[in-house]
Amino acid sequence: MGDIYRRYGEEFWRTKSERNLGKIMASGLATFARENALDYRVIEQSQDAFEFDVTGCRYAEFYRELGELELGFLLVCSADLPMAEGFGPDIKLTRTQTIMQGASSCDFRYKRLKVTE
């Protein structure tokens, strides 16, 4: 499934005329957070970074009610890293914890890597 999400990330990135990483990722986050699906706090938003924490997740609540957080992680959270790979080699996502895996929040850190020549 990683290839599917990677291609989705490539398509998402290709449709953006904006090159400001913070603006691009804020628009993507708004899509996933719509209809109150996520509570989040933006830590940094700039040309080369977008960092935020998800502090409440209705996706996780749904899978918790089913007693299937692991399934929720596989179906929802496992898309994040391959999708970010689709943005290109100069964009890196670091995420060290998720609510689906028992943490109190999810930490998303998107950074544009500096290309050395």
C-alpha positions in Angstrom: 0.0 0.0 0.0 3.0 2.3 0.4 3.2 2.7 -3.4 -0.4 3.9 -3.5 0.2 6.5 -0.8 3.5 7.6 -2.4 1.7 8.2 -5.7 -1.0 10.1 -3.9 1.7 12.3 -2.4 3.3 12.9 -5.8 -0.1 13.9 -7.2 -0.9 16.2 -4.3 2.6 17.9 -4.6 2.3 18.2 -8.4 -1.0 20.1 -8.2 0.5 22.8 -6.0 1.8 25.9 -7.6 2.9 27.2 -4.2 6.4 26.2 -3.1 6.0 27.4 0.5 6.1 24.1 2.5 4.2 25.6 5.4 1.3 26.8 3.2 1.2 23.6 1.3 1.1 21.4 4.4 -1.4 23.6 6.2 -3.8 23.2 3.3 -3.3 19.4 3.4 -3.9 19.3 7.1 -7.1 21.3 6.7 -8.4 18.5 4.5 -7.7 15.8 7.0 -8.9 17.9 9.9 -12.2 19.0 8.3 -15.5 18.5 10.1 -13.6 18.5 13.5 -11.8 15.3 12.7 -8.6 16.5 14.4 -7.6 18.9 17.2 -4.1 20.2 16.5 -1.6 22.8 17.4 0.8 24.4 14.8 4.3 24.7 16.2 6.1 26.2 13.2 4.9 27.2 9.7 7.4 28.7 7.3 8.9 28.4 3.8 10.9 25.3 4.8 9.0 23.7 7.7 5.5 22.8 8.9 5.4 21.3 12.4 2.3 20.4 14.3 0.9 18.1 17.0 -2.4 16.4 16.8 -3.9 16.5 20.3 -7.3 14.9 19.5 -8.2 12.5 16.8 -11.7 11.3 15.9 -10.1 8.6 13.7 -8.4 7.2 16.8 -11.6 7.5 18.8 -13.5 5.5 16.2 -11.0 2.7 16.1 -10.7 2.7 19.9 -14.4 2.2 20.2 -14.0 -0.8 17.9 -11.2 -2.1 20.0 -9.0 -1.9 16.9 -6.3 0.8 17.4 -3.7 -1.3 15.7 -6.0 -1.7 12.6 -6.6 2.1 12.7 -2.8 2.7 12.7 -2.4 0.4 9.7 -5.3 2.0 7.8 -4.8 5.6 8.7 -1.5 6.5 10.2 0.7 4.2 8.0 -0.1 6.4 5.0 1.7 9.4 6.4 5.3 8.5 5.7 5.0 7.1 2.2 2.7 10.0 1.2 5.4 12.4 2.4 8.0 10.5 0.3 5.9 11.4 -2.7 6.5 15.0 -2.1 10.1 14.5 -3.3 13.6 13.8 -1.9 14.0 17.3 -0.4 10.9 17.0 1.9 11.2 14.8 5.1 8.5 13.9 7.6 9.5 12.8 11.1 6.9 11.4 13.3 7.9 9.7 16.6 4.5 8.9 18.1 0.8 8.6 17.4 -2.4 8.6 19.4 -3.3 5.3 17.7 -0.2 3.7 19.2 -1.1 5.0 22.7 0.7 8.4 22.9 -1.2 11.4 24.1 -0.5 13.2 20.7 0.9 12.7 17.3 4.0 14.8 16.3 4.4 15.7 12.7 7.6 17.5 11.6 7.9 18.3 7.9 11.2 19.9 6.8 12.7 20.9 3.5 16.2 19.5 3.4 18.9 21.7 2.2 20.4 20.3 -1.0 24.2 20.4 -1.1 26.0 20.6 -4.3 
